[in-house]
Amino acid sequence: MSKKKPGLSTKAVHAGESRDKPSHAITNPIVQTSTYVFRDTEELIDFNDGRIEREEYGRYGNPTTTVAEAKIADLDGGEEA
């Protein structure tokens, strides 16, 4: 049986979303702003030096905008937005 590619409607709803959500929500929650904690100074230095990618502060990116960017990229046929 061949695997059918998802259509535009399916992509609009599901693209960019992880199946495993930290809050066990059905859809991604809307994160308006937050401050994120680093485990230690070494993790902060790694982030600042570009060795790891993660959220730092809601204004500069958060889980909601990350998913929205992934949806837009997928719908437009791009790799990232």
N, C-alpha and C positions, 0 to 999 in steps of 0.2 A: 504494500500500500504506500503510495507516495504521500509525502508530507506537504500539505497545502500551506502556502505562505499566508500570513495574516493580512487581512484587508485593511483599508484606511481606517474604518471605524474601530476595529480591534486595536490597531496601533495607537489611535488617539486616546483610547482608554488605558491600555496596558504598557505601552512603550516606556522604557526608562525606569520602570518600577521593579524593585527586587521582590521576589516571592517571600523572602524572609524579612519581615519588618520588625524592628526592635520592640515596637509597642503592640505587636500582634494585631494591628489594625487591618481591616480589609483593604482600604485604600491608604495612600500616603497622607499623613496628617499635614495640615498647613502650619508651618513654622514661620512666625512673623519675625522674630528676633530672639537671640539667645547668646549667652557667653558660654564658650566651651572650655573645658578644663584639659590641660595637658598632664600626662602622668608624672612627668618630671622635667627638669631643665633640659636634659638631653633630647627629649622628644620635641620640645619647643625649638631648640637649636636645629634639629633635623628638619622641622617644618620651615623655619626661616631660611634654611639653606636649600630648600626645594627637594630634599631627599624623600619626604613623605607628603602626600596630599590628604587633606582632611579639612573639616570645617574649623574656622578660627573664631569668627564672630558673625552673627546674623547679617550684618550689613554687607559683609564681603563674601557671602555665600552660605547657604544652609541646605538642609536636605530637600526642602520644597523647590528651591530654584535649581538644584542639581537635577531633580527628576524632570522638571519642566524643560530644562535645556536638553536633556536626553530625548524627551518626547519630540521636541521641535526638530532636533537633528535627525531622528529616525523618520519622521513624517516627510522631511525634506530630502531624505536620502543621503544625509551627511554623516560624518563620523562623530562630530561634536559641535556644540553651539557655544 
